[in-house]
Amino acid sequence: IVITTAPSHNQVVKLLWKEINSSFSRADLPGRCLTSELKINDDHFALGISPKIEVADSTKRMQGYHSENMLIILDEASGIDPKIFEAVDFLTTSVNCKILAIGNPVPGGEFEKGFKDEEIEKITLSIFESENFIINDIKTLDDLKKIALEVKPLNRKERKEYFKKFKVARPYLTTVEWAVRRLLDWGETNPLFISRVLGRFPKVGDDTVLSLQDLEASAMIELTESSSKSLGVDVARFGSDNTVLIGYKNFKQIHKKKFNGQDTVKTSNMIKHLIITEDYKTIVIDDTGIGGAITDQLNDWVNETNRIVEIIPVNFAESAQNEDDYSGIVTEMWFNVKKLIGEKRIQLIDDGNLFSELAGRKYDFDNKGRFKVESKQEYKKRNGSRSPDEADALILCVWGLTDHISSWINRFDKTSGIIEGGENEDPCNPAECY
């Protein structure tokens, strides 16, 4: 008997068993292969068990199968619920029973525990053991970094031409181009790069996005001058919260203002003053709650005065630009700051609660294996109701300094004020949506 499962119904039926059906149709094998079942006879069969309804239901369905010879396959094992692992353990009590768990090395959970168990046989594969890298004689991270250095200054057209020289032995496996792009986008210290490219479990401290050591090192960085400027605005939602404005030029802080209260007219007037006196061209606003009123007031003023200023509203409930890796825009903005710190491209100043807020934000992984920063409500619950207002203003500000903002602007319909896809999103309570 072979039992297979995965974190979701779609992964069982539309991914794993779709491949099984495809392979079976090309092979000369006995039996019949259905949507999620391969049956040879009553004693020899394979099943796909899906956690479609609830985990408890899936564990019950697993408990009825016993055989002297049984194989349990856990696909995308890092995302499988611990209760499923527990149920699987009860299935493998006979003489010749095996468990095969396959997945990306995501920290935390039963899959990682298995790699720390000396009695379990472990197999680790990095991209450098793939045929697509062997055929191009790319054996180490240093080899990949050399290619990345050559690619970095090239424009989009030049990069496309550059990657044509690499051979592709297996089109369905990771390509050199993908790995180089991930190195450039994420950086070699990013947990995603360590996990998905190097095939190792990343060490990210105490489940925090940013370590205090990294933050302190960023305060010592010297940067050259440039003209890039951005103002991030985190708007207070409750009586104890603060409205915070943080301005950066060339990834160095040049302005910071914090005050208590929810007067949207006062906040928008202060931002107008900074636009006039400091010549800010990019304003990134937390538009999730009452920040929408500030966005509207500023847009009206900009249109009336014909100023060349981009007012960028960011709804914290929005999806990420990179939906494959991040659960939402907030998570993506946090890891954007992490990437810049790792690349020594930003100077941070701990002139208040900023470092404690930045170093105190935890993250986890959702059921798709994507990074997910804890919600503001969860953070406040752990930290005595203190709101991470300075940290939120910073991630908004830095988002405006990076090239991410250009594609974000393209998603924003300045006439309707609707971000592409936002109308179809489930509405959220501003107090709970992130």
C-alpha positions as CSV (number, residue, x, y, z in Angstrom):
1,I,0.0,0.0,0.0
2,V,1.2,3.5,-0.8
3,I,-0.5,6.5,0.9
4,T,0.3,10.1,-0.3
5,T,-0.7,13.4,1.1
6,A,0.2,17.1,1.0
7,P,-0.7,20.4,2.7
8,S,-3.8,21.1,0.6
9,H,-6.4,19.4,-1.6
10,N,-5.0,21.2,-4.7
11,Q,-1.5,19.9,-4.0
12,V,-2.7,16.3,-3.7
13,V,-5.1,16.2,-6.7
14,K,-3.9,18.9,-9.1
15,L,-0.2,18.7,-8.6
16,L,1.0,15.3,-7.1
17,W,-1.6,13.0,-8.6
18,K,-1.7,14.9,-11.9
19,E,2.0,14.0,-12.3
20,I,1.3,10.4,-11.2
21,N,-1.5,10.1,-13.8
22,S,0.7,11.6,-16.5
23,S,3.6,9.2,-15.7
24,F,1.2,6.2,-15.5
25,S,-0.3,7.0,-19.0
26,R,3.2,6.8,-20.5
27,A,4.2,3.6,-18.7
28,D,3.3,0.0,-19.4
29,L,2.0,-0.9,-16.0
30,P,-1.0,-2.9,-14.7
31,G,-4.0,-1.5,-13.0
32,R,-6.1,1.7,-13.3
33,C,-5.1,5.2,-12.4
34,L,-7.9,7.5,-11.3
35,T,-8.0,11.1,-10.0
36,S,-6.2,10.2,-6.7
37,E,-6.1,6.4,-6.7
38,L,-3.9,3.8,-8.5
39,K,-5.4,0.3,-8.1
40,I,-3.8,-2.9,-9.2
41,N,-5.8,-5.3,-6.9
42,D,-7.3,-5.3,-3.4
43,D,-3.9,-5.7,-1.8
44,H,-1.8,-3.5,-4.0
45,F,-2.9,0.1,-4.4
46,A,-2.0,3.8,-3.9
47,L,-4.2,6.5,-2.6
48,G,-4.0,10.3,-2.3
49,I,-5.5,11.5,1.0
50,S,-6.4,15.2,1.0
51,P,-6.8,17.5,3.9
52,K,-9.7,19.0,2.1
53,I,-12.1,19.5,5.0
54,E,-10.2,19.5,8.3
55,V,-7.0,18.0,9.6
56,A,-9.0,15.8,12.1
57,D,-11.0,14.3,9.2
58,S,-7.8,13.5,7.3
59,T,-6.2,11.8,10.3
60,K,-9.3,9.6,10.7
61,R,-9.2,8.6,7.0
62,M,-5.6,7.6,7.4
63,Q,-6.1,5.4,10.4
64,G,-7.8,2.5,8.6
65,Y,-4.9,1.4,6.4
66,H,-2.4,-1.2,7.7
67,S,-0.2,-3.5,5.7
68,E,3.1,-5.4,6.2
69,N,4.5,-3.4,3.3
70,M,3.5,0.3,3.3
71,L,5.0,3.5,2.0
72,I,3.8,6.9,3.2
73,I,4.7,9.8,0.9
74,L,4.5,13.3,2.4
75,D,4.8,15.9,-0.4
76,E,5.7,19.5,0.5
77,A,6.2,18.1,4.0
78,S,7.3,21.4,5.6
79,G,3.7,22.6,5.2
80,I,1.9,19.5,6.5
81,D,0.1,19.8,9.8
82,P,1.8,18.2,12.8
83,K,-1.3,16.1,13.5
84,I,-0.9,14.5,10.1
85,F,2.6,13.5,11.0
86,E,1.3,12.0,14.2
87,A,-1.4,10.0,12.3
88,V,1.2,8.8,9.8
89,D,3.4,7.5,12.6
90,F,0.6,5.2,13.8
91,L,0.3,3.8,10.3
92,T,3.9,2.6,10.2
93,T,3.9,0.1,13.0
94,S,4.4,-3.0,10.8
95,V,7.7,-4.7,9.8
96,N,8.4,-3.1,6.4
97,C,6.8,0.4,6.6
98,K,8.6,3.5,5.3
99,I,7.9,7.3,5.3
100,L,9.3,9.5,2.6
101,A,9.0,13.2,3.4
102,I,9.9,15.6,0.6
103,G,10.0,19.4,0.8
104,N,11.8,22.7,0.9
105,P,13.8,23.2,4.1
106,V,11.5,25.6,5.9
107,P,12.5,26.2,9.5
108,G,10.1,25.0,12.3
109,G,7.7,22.1,12.2
110,E,8.0,18.3,12.0
111,F,10.0,18.3,8.7
112,E,12.9,20.2,10.3
113,K,12.7,18.0,13.4
114,G,13.2,15.0,11.2
115,F,16.5,16.4,10.0
116,K,17.7,16.7,13.5
117,D,16.8,13.1,14.4
118,E,19.9,10.9,14.2
119,E,17.8,7.8,13.5
120,I,16.2,9.2,10.4
121,E,18.1,9.0,7.0
122,K,18.5,12.5,5.5
123,I,19.0,13.5,1.9
124,T,19.9,17.1,1.1
125,L,20.0,18.4,-2.5
126,S,21.1,21.9,-3.6
127,I,20.7,23.3,-7.0
128,F,24.4,22.6,-7.7
129,E,23.5,18.9,-7.8
130,S,21.0,19.5,-10.6
131,E,21.9,18.5,-14.1
132,N,21.2,22.1,-15.3
133,F,24.1,23.2,-13.1
134,I,26.4,20.3,-13.6
135,I,26.3,20.6,-17.4
136,N,27.3,24.3,-17.0
137,D,30.1,23.5,-14.5
138,I,28.5,25.6,-11.8
139,K,29.5,23.8,-8.6
140,T,29.4,26.3,-5.8
141,L,27.8,29.5,-4.5
142,D,31.0,31.4,-5.5
143,D,30.5,30.2,-9.1
144,L,26.9,31.6,-9.0
145,K,28.0,34.9,-7.5
146,K,30.5,35.4,-10.3
147,I,27.7,35.1,-12.8
148,A,25.5,37.4,-10.8
149,L,28.3,40.1,-10.8
150,E,28.3,39.9,-14.6
151,V,24.6,40.1,-14.9
152,K,23.9,42.9,-12.4
153,P,24.8,45.9,-14.6
154,L,23.0,44.5,-17.7
155,N,19.6,45.8,-18.8
156,R,16.6,43.5,-19.3
157,K,17.4,42.8,-23.0
158,E,21.1,42.2,-22.3
159,R,20.3,39.8,-19.5
160,K,18.0,37.8,-21.7
161,E,20.7,37.5,-24.3
162,Y,23.3,36.7,-21.7
163,F,21.4,33.7,-20.3
164,K,21.1,32.1,-23.7
165,K,24.7,30.7,-23.3
166,F,23.7,28.4,-20.5
167,K,22.7,24.8,-21.4
168,V,19.4,23.4,-20.1
169,A,19.6,19.6,-19.6
170,R,16.2,19.3,-17.9
171,P,13.7,22.2,-18.6
172,Y,11.5,21.2,-15.7
173,L,14.4,21.6,-13.2
174,T,15.7,24.9,-11.7
175,T,17.6,26.9,-14.3
176,V,20.8,29.0,-13.9
177,E,18.9,32.1,-14.8
178,W,16.3,31.5,-12.0
179,A,19.1,31.0,-9.4
180,V,21.0,34.1,-10.5
181,R,17.9,36.2,-10.4
182,R,17.1,34.9,-6.9
183,L,20.6,35.7,-5.8
184,L,20.3,39.3,-7.1
185,D,16.7,39.8,-5.8
186,W,17.1,38.1,-2.4
187,G,20.8,38.2,-1.5
188,E,22.7,35.1,-0.3
189,T,21.8,35.7,3.4
190,N,18.1,35.7,2.7
191,P,16.3,32.7,4.3
192,L,14.5,32.1,1.0
193,F,17.8,31.8,-0.8
194,I,19.3,29.5,1.8
195,S,16.2,27.3,1.7
196,R,15.2,27.2,-2.0
197,V,18.6,27.5,-3.6
198,L,21.1,26.1,-1.2
199,G,18.8,23.4,0.2
200,R,19.6,24.2,3.8
201,F,17.4,25.1,6.8
202,P,18.0,28.9,7.3
203,K,19.0,30.1,10.7
204,V,17.0,33.2,11.4
205,G,17.5,33.6,15.2
206,D,14.4,33.7,17.3
207,D,11.9,33.7,14.4
208,T,12.4,37.5,14.0
209,V,12.7,39.1,10.6
210,L,15.6,41.4,11.6
211,S,18.3,40.7,14.2
212,L,19.6,43.4,16.6
213,Q,23.1,42.6,15.4
214,D,22.1,43.4,11.8
215,L,20.4,46.7,12.9
216,E,23.4,47.9,14.9
217,A,25.7,47.1,11.9
218,S,23.5,49.1,9.6
219,A,23.9,52.2,11.8
220,M,27.6,52.1,11.0
221,I,27.3,52.0,7.2
222,E,28.6,55.0,5.1
223,L,26.7,55.6,1.9
224,T,27.5,57.9,-1.1
225,E,25.1,60.7,-1.9
226,S,22.2,60.5,-4.4
227,S,18.9,62.3,-4.9
228,S,16.4,59.6,-4.1
229,K,13.9,60.7,-1.5
230,S,10.9,59.2,0.2
231,L,8.5,59.9,3.1
232,G,6.7,57.1,4.9
233,V,3.6,57.8,6.9
234,D,2.1,55.4,9.4
235,V,-1.3,56.7,10.5
236,A,-2.5,56.2,14.1
237,R,-5.7,54.2,14.3
238,F,-6.3,54.1,18.1
239,G,-5.9,56.5,21.0
240,S,-2.6,54.9,22.2
241,D,-1.1,54.7,18.7
242,N,1.1,57.4,17.2
243,T,1.3,58.8,13.7
244,V,4.9,58.6,12.5
245,L,6.5,60.3,9.5
246,I,10.0,59.1,8.5
247,G,11.9,60.6,5.6
248,Y,14.9,59.2,3.9
249,K,17.3,60.5,1.3
250,N,19.8,58.1,-0.3
251,F,18.8,55.4,2.3
252,K,19.8,57.8,5.1
253,Q,17.2,59.2,7.6
254,I,16.8,62.9,7.2
255,H,13.4,63.5,8.9
256,K,11.4,62.0,11.7
257,K,8.2,63.2,13.3
258,K,6.0,61.4,15.8
259,F,2.8,62.6,17.4
260,N,-0.3,61.2,19.1
261,G,-3.8,61.7,17.7
262,Q,-6.0,60.9,14.7
263,D,-6.5,64.4,13.2
264,T,-6.2,63.7,9.4
265,V,-6.2,67.4,8.5
266,K,-3.3,68.0,10.8
267,T,-1.3,65.1,9.4
268,S,-2.0,66.0,5.7
269,N,-1.0,69.7,6.4
270,M,2.2,68.5,7.9
271,I,3.0,66.3,4.9
272,K,2.2,69.3,2.6
273,H,4.7,71.4,4.5
274,L,7.4,68.7,4.1
275,I,6.7,68.4,0.4
276,I,7.2,72.2,0.0
277,T,10.2,72.6,2.3
278,E,12.0,69.3,1.8
279,D,11.0,68.7,-1.8
280,Y,9.7,65.1,-1.3
281,K,8.5,63.5,-4.6
282,T,7.4,60.2,-3.2
283,I,4.9,59.9,-0.3
284,V,4.0,56.3,0.8
285,I,1.0,56.2,3.2
286,D,-0.6,53.5,5.3
287,D,-4.0,53.6,3.6
288,T,-5.5,50.7,5.5
289,G,-7.7,52.6,8.0
290,I,-8.2,56.4,8.4
291,G,-5.1,56.9,6.3
292,G,-7.5,56.9,3.2
293,A,-8.7,60.4,4.2
294,I,-5.1,61.7,4.2
295,T,-4.5,60.1,0.8
296,D,-7.6,61.9,-0.6
297,Q,-6.7,65.3,0.9
298,L,-3.1,65.1,-0.5
299,N,-4.3,63.9,-4.0
300,D,-6.7,66.9,-4.2
301,W,-4.0,69.3,-3.1
302,V,-1.4,67.9,-5.5
303,N,-3.9,68.1,-8.4
304,E,-4.9,71.7,-7.5
305,T,-1.3,72.9,-7.2
306,N,0.0,70.9,-10.2
307,R,2.9,69.5,-8.1
308,I,4.9,66.6,-9.4
309,V,4.5,64.3,-6.4
310,E,3.5,60.6,-6.3
311,I,1.1,59.9,-3.4
312,I,1.3,56.1,-3.0
313,P,-1.4,54.5,-0.8
314,V,-0.5,51.1,0.5
315,N,-3.3,48.9,2.0
316,F,-1.7,46.5,4.5
317,A,-4.3,43.9,3.5
318,E,-3.1,43.9,-0.1
319,S,-1.4,40.9,-1.7
320,A,2.4,41.0,-2.3
321,Q,3.9,41.8,-5.7
322,N,5.9,38.5,-5.3
323,E,3.0,36.3,-4.3
324,D,5.1,33.1,-4.6
325,D,7.3,34.0,-1.7
326,Y,5.4,36.4,0.5
327,S,1.9,36.2,2.0
328,G,1.1,39.9,1.7
329,I,2.5,43.3,1.0
330,V,3.5,43.9,4.7
331,T,5.7,40.8,4.7
332,E,7.2,41.8,1.4
333,M,8.1,45.3,2.7
334,W,9.7,43.9,5.8
335,F,11.9,41.5,3.8
336,N,12.7,44.3,1.4
337,V,14.3,46.2,4.4
338,K,16.1,42.9,5.4
339,K,17.5,42.6,1.9
340,L,18.8,46.2,1.9
341,I,20.5,45.7,5.3
342,G,22.1,42.4,4.2
343,E,23.5,44.3,1.1
344,K,24.7,47.2,3.3
345,R,22.6,49.6,1.3
346,I,20.7,51.3,4.1
347,Q,21.7,53.3,7.2
348,L,19.3,53.0,10.1
349,I,19.2,55.3,13.2
350,D,18.0,54.1,16.5
351,D,16.7,57.4,17.8
352,G,13.6,56.1,19.6
353,N,11.8,52.7,19.6
354,L,12.8,51.9,16.0
355,F,15.4,49.2,16.7
356,S,13.3,47.4,19.3
357,E,10.3,47.4,17.0
358,L,12.3,46.2,14.1
359,A,14.1,43.5,16.0
360,G,10.9,42.4,17.8
361,R,8.7,41.5,14.7
362,K,8.3,37.8,14.3
363,Y,7.5,35.8,11.2
364,D,6.2,32.4,10.3
365,F,5.1,30.5,7.2
366,D,1.6,30.1,5.8
367,N,0.2,26.9,4.4
368,K,1.8,27.7,1.0
369,G,5.3,27.8,2.5
370,R,5.5,31.6,2.1
371,F,6.9,34.0,4.6
372,K,4.3,35.7,6.8
373,V,5.1,38.5,9.2
374,E,3.0,38.4,12.4
375,S,0.0,40.8,12.5
376,K,0.1,44.1,14.3
377,Q,-2.4,42.8,16.7
378,E,-0.2,39.8,17.5
379,Y,2.8,42.0,18.0
380,K,0.9,44.3,20.3
381,K,-0.4,41.4,22.4
382,R,3.2,40.2,22.9
383,N,4.5,43.7,23.7
384,G,2.1,45.1,26.2
385,S,-0.1,46.8,23.6
386,R,2.8,48.9,22.2
387,S,2.2,49.6,18.6
388,P,5.2,49.3,16.1
389,D,4.4,52.7,14.5
390,E,8.1,53.7,13.9
391,A,8.9,50.3,12.2
392,D,5.8,50.6,10.0
393,A,6.7,54.1,8.9
394,L,10.2,53.0,8.1
395,I,9.1,50.0,5.9
396,L,6.8,52.3,4.0
397,C,9.5,54.9,3.5
398,V,12.1,52.4,2.3
399,W,9.5,50.8,0.0
400,G,9.3,54.2,-1.7
401,L,13.1,54.3,-2.2
402,T,13.3,51.0,-4.0
403,D,12.4,50.1,-7.6
404,H,9.5,48.0,-6.2
405,I,7.5,51.1,-6.0
406,S,7.4,51.6,-9.8
407,S,5.5,48.4,-10.4
408,W,3.3,49.2,-7.4
409,I,2.4,52.6,-9.0
410,N,1.5,50.8,-12.2
411,R,-1.1,48.7,-10.2
412,F,-2.7,51.9,-8.8
413,D,-5.5,53.5,-10.8
414,K,-5.0,57.2,-9.8
415,T,-8.5,58.0,-11.1
416,S,-10.5,55.5,-9.2
417,G,-8.1,55.0,-6.3
418,I,-8.4,51.3,-6.6
419,I,-5.3,49.0,-6.6
420,E,-5.6,46.3,-9.2
421,G,-7.3,43.3,-7.7
422,G,-8.2,45.1,-4.5
423,E,-11.9,45.4,-5.4
424,N,-12.1,41.6,-5.4
425,E,-10.3,41.1,-2.1
426,D,-12.2,40.3,1.0
427,P,-12.8,43.4,3.0
428,C,-10.9,43.6,6.3
429,N,-11.3,45.3,9.6
430,P,-8.4,47.8,9.7
431,A,-7.7,46.8,13.3
432,E,-7.1,43.2,12.3
433,C,-6.1,43.0,8.7
434,Y,-2.4,42.8,9.3
